[in-house]
Amino acid sequence: MVNFNPNKLSVKYLHSENLDILSRKYTLTHSDFTGELFLSIDKDYDYQKLKNSMYV
């Protein structure tokens, strides 16, 4: 198992940093090339990020 490296995590609040904790949706994606993790937080899932990260 690989240890978590917090320097490779970037967090993006899409609309409001003051969202109620119960209404937050978290989308976590990663790069196979760099090992970076991308966390989006919003009232809805980050479907655009998911769409862009998939190979069609």
CHARMM internal coordinates of N, CA and C (Angstrom, degrees):
IC EDIT
DIST 1 N 1 CA 1.4475
DIST 1 CA 1 C 1.5299
ANGL 1 N 1 CA 1 C 108.82
DIST 1 C 2 N 1.3250
ANGL 1 CA 1 C 2 N 116.20
DIHE 1 N 1 CA 1 C 2 N 138.30
DIST 2 N 2 CA 1.4641
ANGL 1 C 2 N 2 CA 122.41
DIHE 1 CA 1 C 2 N 2 CA -179.99
DIST 2 CA 2 C 1.5226
ANGL 2 N 2 CA 2 C 109.23
DIHE 1 C 2 N 2 CA 2 C -90.02
DIST 2 C 3 N 1.3099
ANGL 2 CA 2 C 3 N 116.43
DIHE 2 N 2 CA 2 C 3 N 139.40
DIST 3 N 3 CA 1.4651
ANGL 2 C 3 N 3 CA 120.78
DIHE 2 CA 2 C 3 N 3 CA 177.99
DIST 3 CA 3 C 1.5196
ANGL 3 N 3 CA 3 C 110.84
DIHE 2 C 3 N 3 CA 3 C -73.37
DIST 3 C 4 N 1.3187
ANGL 3 CA 3 C 4 N 115.56
DIHE 3 N 3 CA 3 C 4 N 145.91
DIST 4 N 4 CA 1.4617
ANGL 3 C 4 N 4 CA 122.24
DIHE 3 CA 3 C 4 N 4 CA 177.73
DIST 4 CA 4 C 1.5242
ANGL 4 N 4 CA 4 C 109.89
DIHE 3 C 4 N 4 CA 4 C -70.31
DIST 4 C 5 N 1.3402
ANGL 4 CA 4 C 5 N 116.25
DIHE 4 N 4 CA 4 C 5 N 131.13
DIST 5 N 5 CA 1.4588
ANGL 4 C 5 N 5 CA 122.34
DIHE 4 CA 4 C 5 N 5 CA 177.34
DIST 5 CA 5 C 1.5264
ANGL 5 N 5 CA 5 C 108.27
DIHE 4 C 5 N 5 CA 5 C -112.37
DIST 5 C 6 N 1.3378
ANGL 5 CA 5 C 6 N 119.46
DIHE 5 N 5 CA 5 C 6 N 104.83
DIST 6 N 6 CA 1.4632
ANGL 5 C 6 N 6 CA 121.61
DIHE 5 CA 5 C 6 N 6 CA -177.04
DIST 6 CA 6 C 1.5244
ANGL 6 N 6 CA 6 C 113.52
DIHE 5 C 6 N 6 CA 6 C -64.12
DIST 6 C 7 N 1.3270
ANGL 6 CA 6 C 7 N 118.26
DIHE 6 N 6 CA 6 C 7 N -18.31
DIST 7 N 7 CA 1.4650
ANGL 6 C 7 N 7 CA 120.49
DIHE 6 CA 6 C 7 N 7 CA 177.92
DIST 7 CA 7 C 1.5194
ANGL 7 N 7 CA 7 C 112.31
DIHE 6 C 7 N 7 CA 7 C -70.89
DIST 7 C 8 N 1.3224
ANGL 7 CA 7 C 8 N 117.22
DIHE 7 N 7 CA 7 C 8 N -16.00
DIST 8 N 8 CA 1.4636
ANGL 7 C 8 N 8 CA 121.10
DIHE 7 CA 7 C 8 N 8 CA 179.33
DIST 8 CA 8 C 1.5261
ANGL 8 N 8 CA 8 C 112.48
DIHE 7 C 8 N 8 CA 8 C -98.23
DIST 8 C 9 N 1.3198
ANGL 8 CA 8 C 9 N 117.24
DIHE 8 N 8 CA 8 C 9 N 10.12
DIST 9 N 9 CA 1.4629
ANGL 8 C 9 N 9 CA 122.03
DIHE 8 CA 8 C 9 N 9 CA 179.52
DIST 9 CA 9 C 1.5200
ANGL 9 N 9 CA 9 C 109.84
DIHE 8 C 9 N 9 CA 9 C -106.62
DIST 9 C 10 N 1.3317
ANGL 9 CA 9 C 10 N 116.15
DIHE 9 N 9 CA 9 C 10 N 126.48
DIST 10 N 10 CA 1.4639
ANGL 9 C 10 N 10 CA 119.93
DIHE 9 CA 9 C 10 N 10 CA 171.94
DIST 10 CA 10 C 1.5242
ANGL 10 N 10 CA 10 C 107.85
DIHE 9 C 10 N 10 CA 10 C -117.82
DIST 10 C 11 N 1.3293
ANGL 10 CA 10 C 11 N 115.77
DIHE 10 N 10 CA 10 C 11 N 137.02
DIST 11 N 11 CA 1.4599
ANGL 10 C 11 N 11 CA 122.52
DIHE 10 CA 10 C 11 N 11 CA -177.33
DIST 11 CA 11 C 1.5158
ANGL 11 N 11 CA 11 C 108.53
DIHE 10 C 11 N 11 CA 11 C -115.91
DIST 11 C 12 N 1.3427
ANGL 11 CA 11 C 12 N 115.75
DIHE 11 N 11 CA 11 C 12 N 133.26
DIST 12 N 12 CA 1.4610
ANGL 11 C 12 N 12 CA 120.88
DIHE 11 CA 11 C 12 N 12 CA -179.51
DIST 12 CA 12 C 1.5259
ANGL 12 N 12 CA 12 C 109.05
DIHE 11 C 12 N 12 CA 12 C -128.46
DIST 12 C 13 N 1.3383
ANGL 12 CA 12 C 13 N 116.47
DIHE 12 N 12 CA 12 C 13 N 121.63
DIST 13 N 13 CA 1.4609
ANGL 12 C 13 N 13 CA 122.07
DIHE 12 CA 12 C 13 N 13 CA 171.63
DIST 13 CA 13 C 1.5214
ANGL 13 N 13 CA 13 C 106.45
DIHE 12 C 13 N 13 CA 13 C -89.00
DIST 13 C 14 N 1.3303
ANGL 13 CA 13 C 14 N 117.85
DIHE 13 N 13 CA 13 C 14 N 118.90
DIST 14 N 14 CA 1.4553
ANGL 13 C 14 N 14 CA 120.17
DIHE 13 CA 13 C 14 N 14 CA -171.93
DIST 14 CA 14 C 1.5220
ANGL 14 N 14 CA 14 C 113.95
DIHE 13 C 14 N 14 CA 14 C -77.50
DIST 14 C 15 N 1.3135
ANGL 14 CA 14 C 15 N 119.20
DIHE 14 N 14 CA 14 C 15 N -36.84
DIST 15 N 15 CA 1.4616
ANGL 14 C 15 N 15 CA 119.43
DIHE 14 CA 14 C 15 N 15 CA -178.35
DIST 15 CA 15 C 1.5154
ANGL 15 N 15 CA 15 C 113.06
DIHE 14 C 15 N 15 CA 15 C -127.48
DIST 15 C 16 N 1.2766
ANGL 15 CA 15 C 16 N 117.41
DIHE 15 N 15 CA 15 C 16 N -56.12
DIST 16 N 16 CA 1.4595
ANGL 15 C 16 N 16 CA 120.17
DIHE 15 CA 15 C 16 N 16 CA -174.81
DIST 16 CA 16 C 1.5176
ANGL 16 N 16 CA 16 C 110.14
DIHE 15 C 16 N 16 CA 16 C -136.39
DIST 16 C 17 N 1.3028
ANGL 16 CA 16 C 17 N 115.91
DIHE 16 N 16 CA 16 C 17 N 130.18
DIST 17 N 17 CA 1.4555
ANGL 16 C 17 N 17 CA 120.03
DIHE 16 CA 16 C 17 N 17 CA 177.12
DIST 17 CA 17 C 1.5256
ANGL 17 N 17 CA 17 C 111.12
DIHE 16 C 17 N 17 CA 17 C -76.23
DIST 17 C 18 N 1.3268
ANGL 17 CA 17 C 18 N 117.41
DIHE 17 N 17 CA 17 C 18 N -9.21
DIST 18 N 18 CA 1.4611
ANGL 17 C 18 N 18 CA 121.48
DIHE 17 CA 17 C 18 N 18 CA -176.50
DIST 18 CA 18 C 1.5227
ANGL 18 N 18 CA 18 C 112.55
DIHE 17 C 18 N 18 CA 18 C -104.10
DIST 18 C 19 N 1.3232
ANGL 18 CA 18 C 19 N 117.98
DIHE 18 N 18 CA 18 C 19 N 27.28
DIST 19 N 19 CA 1.4566
ANGL 18 C 19 N 19 CA 120.53
DIHE 18 CA 18 C 19 N 19 CA 177.86
DIST 19 CA 19 C 1.5207
ANGL 19 N 19 CA 19 C 110.31
DIHE 18 C 19 N 19 CA 19 C -63.99
DIST 19 C 20 N 1.3122
ANGL 19 CA 19 C 20 N 114.76
DIHE 19 N 19 CA 19 C 20 N 141.97
DIST 20 N 20 CA 1.4632
ANGL 19 C 20 N 20 CA 119.89
DIHE 19 CA 19 C 20 N 20 CA 174.01
DIST 20 CA 20 C 1.5261
ANGL 20 N 20 CA 20 C 108.55
DIHE 19 C 20 N 20 CA 20 C -59.90
DIST 20 C 21 N 1.2920
ANGL 20 CA 20 C 21 N 116.86
DIHE 20 N 20 CA 20 C 21 N 135.35
DIST 21 N 21 CA 1.4697
ANGL 20 C 21 N 21 CA 121.26
DIHE 20 CA 20 C 21 N 21 CA -174.48
DIST 21 CA 21 C 1.5282
ANGL 21 N 21 CA 21 C 112.32
DIHE 20 C 21 N 21 CA 21 C -59.21
DIST 21 C 22 N 1.3179
ANGL 21 CA 21 C 22 N 118.08
DIHE 21 N 21 CA 21 C 22 N -31.11
DIST 22 N 22 CA 1.4628
ANGL 21 C 22 N 22 CA 120.77
DIHE 21 CA 21 C 22 N 22 CA -179.19
DIST 22 CA 22 C 1.5207
ANGL 22 N 22 CA 22 C 112.68
DIHE 21 C 22 N 22 CA 22 C -75.74
DIST 22 C 23 N 1.3311
ANGL 22 CA 22 C 23 N 117.99
DIHE 22 N 22 CA 22 C 23 N -21.97
DIST 23 N 23 CA 1.4608
ANGL 22 C 23 N 23 CA 120.33
DIHE 22 CA 22 C 23 N 23 CA -178.34
DIST 23 CA 23 C 1.5267
ANGL 23 N 23 CA 23 C 112.60
DIHE 22 C 23 N 23 CA 23 C -98.02
DIST 23 C 24 N 1.3121
ANGL 23 CA 23 C 24 N 118.43
DIHE 23 N 23 CA 23 C 24 N 1.65
DIST 24 N 24 CA 1.4640
ANGL 23 C 24 N 24 CA 121.51
DIHE 23 CA 23 C 24 N 24 CA -179.39
DIST 24 CA 24 C 1.5255
ANGL 24 N 24 CA 24 C 111.28
DIHE 23 C 24 N 24 CA 24 C -75.07
DIST 24 C 25 N 1.3301
ANGL 24 CA 24 C 25 N 114.37
DIHE 24 N 24 CA 24 C 25 N 143.51
DIST 25 N 25 CA 1.4616
ANGL 24 C 25 N 25 CA 121.94
DIHE 24 CA 24 C 25 N 25 CA 172.15
DIST 25 CA 25 C 1.5233
ANGL 25 N 25 CA 25 C 106.79
DIHE 24 C 25 N 25 CA 25 C -120.14
DIST 25 C 26 N 1.3123
ANGL 25 CA 25 C 26 N 116.29
DIHE 25 N 25 CA 25 C 26 N 136.93
DIST 26 N 26 CA 1.4580
ANGL 25 C 26 N 26 CA 122.19
DIHE 25 CA 25 C 26 N 26 CA -177.15
DIST 26 CA 26 C 1.5267
ANGL 26 N 26 CA 26 C 109.62
DIHE 25 C 26 N 26 CA 26 C -113.79
DIST 26 C 27 N 1.3252
ANGL 26 CA 26 C 27 N 116.80
DIHE 26 N 26 CA 26 C 27 N 130.41
DIST 27 N 27 CA 1.4535
ANGL 26 C 27 N 27 CA 122.54
DIHE 26 CA 26 C 27 N 27 CA 176.08
DIST 27 CA 27 C 1.5221
ANGL 27 N 27 CA 27 C 107.51
DIHE 26 C 27 N 27 CA 27 C -120.16
DIST 27 C 28 N 1.3201
ANGL 27 CA 27 C 28 N 116.95
DIHE 27 N 27 CA 27 C 28 N 118.23
DIST 28 N 28 CA 1.4588
ANGL 27 C 28 N 28 CA 121.62
DIHE 27 CA 27 C 28 N 28 CA -179.78
DIST 28 CA 28 C 1.5214
ANGL 28 N 28 CA 28 C 109.02
DIHE 27 C 28 N 28 CA 28 C -114.26
DIST 28 C 29 N 1.3284
ANGL 28 CA 28 C 29 N 116.20
DIHE 28 N 28 CA 28 C 29 N 121.06
DIST 29 N 29 CA 1.4591
ANGL 28 C 29 N 29 CA 121.95
DIHE 28 CA 28 C 29 N 29 CA 175.82
DIST 29 CA 29 C 1.5253
ANGL 29 N 29 CA 29 C 107.79
DIHE 28 C 29 N 29 CA 29 C -124.30
DIST 29 C 30 N 1.3187
ANGL 29 CA 29 C 30 N 115.47
DIHE 29 N 29 CA 29 C 30 N 168.46
DIST 30 N 30 CA 1.4662
ANGL 29 C 30 N 30 CA 118.86
DIHE 29 CA 29 C 30 N 30 CA -179.99
DIST 30 CA 30 C 1.5218
ANGL 30 N 30 CA 30 C 110.67
DIHE 29 C 30 N 30 CA 30 C -146.09
DIST 30 C 31 N 1.3173
ANGL 30 CA 30 C 31 N 115.30
DIHE 30 N 30 CA 30 C 31 N 162.82
DIST 31 N 31 CA 1.4546
ANGL 30 C 31 N 31 CA 122.56
DIHE 30 CA 30 C 31 N 31 CA 176.04
DIST 31 CA 31 C 1.5239
ANGL 31 N 31 CA 31 C 108.97
DIHE 30 C 31 N 31 CA 31 C -103.06
DIST 31 C 32 N 1.3177
ANGL 31 CA 31 C 32 N 116.48
DIHE 31 N 31 CA 31 C 32 N 124.98
DIST 32 N 32 CA 1.4615
ANGL 31 C 32 N 32 CA 120.58
DIHE 31 CA 31 C 32 N 32 CA 176.23
DIST 32 CA 32 C 1.5271
ANGL 32 N 32 CA 32 C 111.38
DIHE 31 C 32 N 32 CA 32 C -68.63
DIST 32 C 33 N 1.3345
ANGL 32 CA 32 C 33 N 116.86
DIHE 32 N 32 CA 32 C 33 N -25.10
DIST 33 N 33 CA 1.4614
ANGL 32 C 33 N 33 CA 121.14
DIHE 32 CA 32 C 33 N 33 CA -175.79
DIST 33 CA 33 C 1.5246
ANGL 33 N 33 CA 33 C 112.56
DIHE 32 C 33 N 33 CA 33 C -82.23
DIST 33 C 34 N 1.3418
ANGL 33 CA 33 C 34 N 117.16
DIHE 33 N 33 CA 33 C 34 N -42.62
DIST 34 N 34 CA 1.4689
ANGL 33 C 34 N 34 CA 120.56
DIHE 33 CA 33 C 34 N 34 CA -174.49
DIST 34 CA 34 C 1.5230
ANGL 34 N 34 CA 34 C 113.24
DIHE 33 C 34 N 34 CA 34 C -105.58
DIST 34 C 35 N 1.3267
ANGL 34 CA 34 C 35 N 116.88
DIHE 34 N 34 CA 34 C 35 N -17.24
DIST 35 N 35 CA 1.4583
ANGL 34 C 35 N 35 CA 120.23
DIHE 34 CA 34 C 35 N 35 CA -176.78
DIST 35 CA 35 C 1.5168
ANGL 35 N 35 CA 35 C 112.91
DIHE 34 C 35 N 35 CA 35 C 79.24
DIST 35 C 36 N 1.3339
ANGL 35 CA 35 C 36 N 117.38
DIHE 35 N 35 CA 35 C 36 N 6.61
DIST 36 N 36 CA 1.4632
ANGL 35 C 36 N 36 CA 120.84
DIHE 35 CA 35 C 36 N 36 CA 179.70
DIST 36 CA 36 C 1.5220
ANGL 36 N 36 CA 36 C 110.51
DIHE 35 C 36 N 36 CA 36 C -72.32
DIST 36 C 37 N 1.3348
ANGL 36 CA 36 C 37 N 115.65
DIHE 36 N 36 CA 36 C 37 N 149.42
DIST 37 N 37 CA 1.4596
ANGL 36 C 37 N 37 CA 123.32
DIHE 36 CA 36 C 37 N 37 CA 176.02
DIST 37 CA 37 C 1.5196
ANGL 37 N 37 CA 37 C 108.72
DIHE 36 C 37 N 37 CA 37 C -112.66
DIST 37 C 38 N 1.3263
ANGL 37 CA 37 C 38 N 116.91
DIHE 37 N 37 CA 37 C 38 N 139.52
DIST 38 N 38 CA 1.4569
ANGL 37 C 38 N 38 CA 122.91
DIHE 37 CA 37 C 38 N 38 CA -179.42
DIST 38 CA 38 C 1.5219
ANGL 38 N 38 CA 38 C 108.58
DIHE 37 C 38 N 38 CA 38 C -124.57
DIST 38 C 39 N 1.3175
ANGL 38 CA 38 C 39 N 116.77
DIHE 38 N 38 CA 38 C 39 N 117.03
DIST 39 N 39 CA 1.4614
ANGL 38 C 39 N 39 CA 122.57
DIHE 38 CA 38 C 39 N 39 CA -178.80
DIST 39 CA 39 C 1.5173
ANGL 39 N 39 CA 39 C 109.10
DIHE 38 C 39 N 39 CA 39 C -111.95
DIST 39 C 40 N 1.3307
ANGL 39 CA 39 C 40 N 116.63
DIHE 39 N 39 CA 39 C 40 N 120.97
DIST 40 N 40 CA 1.4627
ANGL 39 C 40 N 40 CA 122.66
DIHE 39 CA 39 C 40 N 40 CA 175.69
DIST 40 CA 40 C 1.5213
ANGL 40 N 40 CA 40 C 108.41
DIHE 39 C 40 N 40 CA 40 C -107.49
DIST 40 C 41 N 1.3341
ANGL 40 CA 40 C 41 N 116.25
DIHE 40 N 40 CA 40 C 41 N 136.25
DIST 41 N 41 CA 1.4643
ANGL 40 C 41 N 41 CA 121.98
DIHE 40 CA 40 C 41 N 41 CA 179.69
DIST 41 CA 41 C 1.5233
ANGL 41 N 41 CA 41 C 107.78
DIHE 40 C 41 N 41 CA 41 C -124.43
DIST 41 C 42 N 1.3274
ANGL 41 CA 41 C 42 N 116.30
DIHE 41 N 41 CA 41 C 42 N 127.68
DIST 42 N 42 CA 1.4620
ANGL 41 C 42 N 42 CA 120.86
DIHE 41 CA 41 C 42 N 42 CA -177.61
DIST 42 CA 42 C 1.5230
ANGL 42 N 42 CA 42 C 108.65
DIHE 41 C 42 N 42 CA 42 C -161.84
DIST 42 C 43 N 1.3205
ANGL 42 CA 42 C 43 N 116.16
DIHE 42 N 42 CA 42 C 43 N -177.44
DIST 43 N 43 CA 1.4570
ANGL 42 C 43 N 43 CA 120.88
DIHE 42 CA 42 C 43 N 43 CA 176.78
DIST 43 CA 43 C 1.5267
ANGL 43 N 43 CA 43 C 111.08
DIHE 42 C 43 N 43 CA 43 C -77.88
DIST 43 C 44 N 1.3344
ANGL 43 CA 43 C 44 N 117.38
DIHE 43 N 43 CA 43 C 44 N -18.52
DIST 44 N 44 CA 1.4632
ANGL 43 C 44 N 44 CA 123.71
DIHE 43 CA 43 C 44 N 44 CA 175.89
DIST 44 CA 44 C 1.5250
ANGL 44 N 44 CA 44 C 108.63
DIHE 43 C 44 N 44 CA 44 C -129.90
DIST 44 C 45 N 1.3230
ANGL 44 CA 44 C 45 N 116.10
DIHE 44 N 44 CA 44 C 45 N 163.93
DIST 45 N 45 CA 1.4594
ANGL 44 C 45 N 45 CA 119.62
DIHE 44 CA 44 C 45 N 45 CA 175.79
DIST 45 CA 45 C 1.5260
ANGL 45 N 45 CA 45 C 109.56
DIHE 44 C 45 N 45 CA 45 C -65.87
DIST 45 C 46 N 1.3115
ANGL 45 CA 45 C 46 N 117.44
DIHE 45 N 45 CA 45 C 46 N 153.26
DIST 46 N 46 CA 1.4664
ANGL 45 C 46 N 46 CA 122.69
DIHE 45 CA 45 C 46 N 46 CA -179.55
DIST 46 CA 46 C 1.5293
ANGL 46 N 46 CA 46 C 108.79
DIHE 45 C 46 N 46 CA 46 C -85.52
DIST 46 C 47 N 1.3371
ANGL 46 CA 46 C 47 N 115.50
DIHE 46 N 46 CA 46 C 47 N 76.58
DIST 47 N 47 CA 1.4556
ANGL 46 C 47 N 47 CA 120.72
DIHE 46 CA 46 C 47 N 47 CA -176.51
DIST 47 CA 47 C 1.5233
ANGL 47 N 47 CA 47 C 111.90
DIHE 46 C 47 N 47 CA 47 C -63.14
DIST 47 C 48 N 1.3287
ANGL 47 CA 47 C 48 N 117.55
DIHE 47 N 47 CA 47 C 48 N -31.66
DIST 48 N 48 CA 1.4615
ANGL 47 C 48 N 48 CA 120.75
DIHE 47 CA 47 C 48 N 48 CA 178.54
DIST 48 CA 48 C 1.5281
ANGL 48 N 48 CA 48 C 110.48
DIHE 47 C 48 N 48 CA 48 C -63.63
DIST 48 C 49 N 1.3140
ANGL 48 CA 48 C 49 N 116.51
DIHE 48 N 48 CA 48 C 49 N -41.78
DIST 49 N 49 CA 1.4683
ANGL 48 C 49 N 49 CA 120.92
DIHE 48 CA 48 C 49 N 49 CA 178.00
DIST 49 CA 49 C 1.5313
ANGL 49 N 49 CA 49 C 110.45
DIHE 48 C 49 N 49 CA 49 C -64.85
DIST 49 C 50 N 1.3214
ANGL 49 CA 49 C 50 N 116.01
DIHE 49 N 49 CA 49 C 50 N -41.17
DIST 50 N 50 CA 1.4646
ANGL 49 C 50 N 50 CA 119.65
DIHE 49 CA 49 C 50 N 50 CA 178.17
DIST 50 CA 50 C 1.5201
ANGL 50 N 50 CA 50 C 111.15
DIHE 49 C 50 N 50 CA 50 C -64.93
DIST 50 C 51 N 1.3185
ANGL 50 CA 50 C 51 N 116.41
DIHE 50 N 50 CA 50 C 51 N -41.92
DIST 51 N 51 CA 1.4616
ANGL 50 C 51 N 51 CA 121.22
DIHE 50 CA 50 C 51 N 51 CA -179.82
DIST 51 CA 51 C 1.5266
ANGL 51 N 51 CA 51 C 110.46
DIHE 50 C 51 N 51 CA 51 C -63.78
DIST 51 C 52 N 1.3386
ANGL 51 CA 51 C 52 N 117.16
DIHE 51 N 51 CA 51 C 52 N -42.41
DIST 52 N 52 CA 1.4596
ANGL 51 C 52 N 52 CA 121.31
DIHE 51 CA 51 C 52 N 52 CA -178.49
DIST 52 CA 52 C 1.5191
ANGL 52 N 52 CA 52 C 112.51
DIHE 51 C 52 N 52 CA 52 C -71.22
DIST 52 C 53 N 1.3169
ANGL 52 CA 52 C 53 N 117.54
DIHE 52 N 52 CA 52 C 53 N -22.45
DIST 53 N 53 CA 1.4623
ANGL 52 C 53 N 53 CA 119.51
DIHE 52 CA 52 C 53 N 53 CA -176.26
DIST 53 CA 53 C 1.5244
ANGL 53 N 53 CA 53 C 112.75
DIHE 52 C 53 N 53 CA 53 C -91.48
DIST 53 C 54 N 1.3281
ANGL 53 CA 53 C 54 N 117.13
DIHE 53 N 53 CA 53 C 54 N -5.52
DIST 54 N 54 CA 1.4621
ANGL 53 C 54 N 54 CA 119.76
DIHE 53 CA 53 C 54 N 54 CA -178.69
DIST 54 CA 54 C 1.5203
ANGL 54 N 54 CA 54 C 109.63
DIHE 53 C 54 N 54 CA 54 C -98.53
DIST 54 C 55 N 1.3087
ANGL 54 CA 54 C 55 N 115.56
DIHE 54 N 54 CA 54 C 55 N 143.69
DIST 55 N 55 CA 1.4617
ANGL 54 C 55 N 55 CA 120.87
DIHE 54 CA 54 C 55 N 55 CA 176.87
DIST 55 CA 55 C 1.5180
ANGL 55 N 55 CA 55 C 108.03
DIHE 54 C 55 N 55 CA 55 C -90.89
DIST 55 C 56 N 1.3282
ANGL 55 CA 55 C 56 N 115.80
DIHE 55 N 55 CA 55 C 56 N 118.20
DIST 56 N 56 CA 1.4657
ANGL 55 C 56 N 56 CA 120.88
DIHE 55 CA 55 C 56 N 56 CA -178.12
DIST 56 CA 56 C 1.5065
ANGL 56 N 56 CA 56 C 109.59
DIHE 55 C 56 N 56 CA 56 C -104.73
END
COOR INIT
IC SEED 1 N 1 CA 1 C
IC BUILD
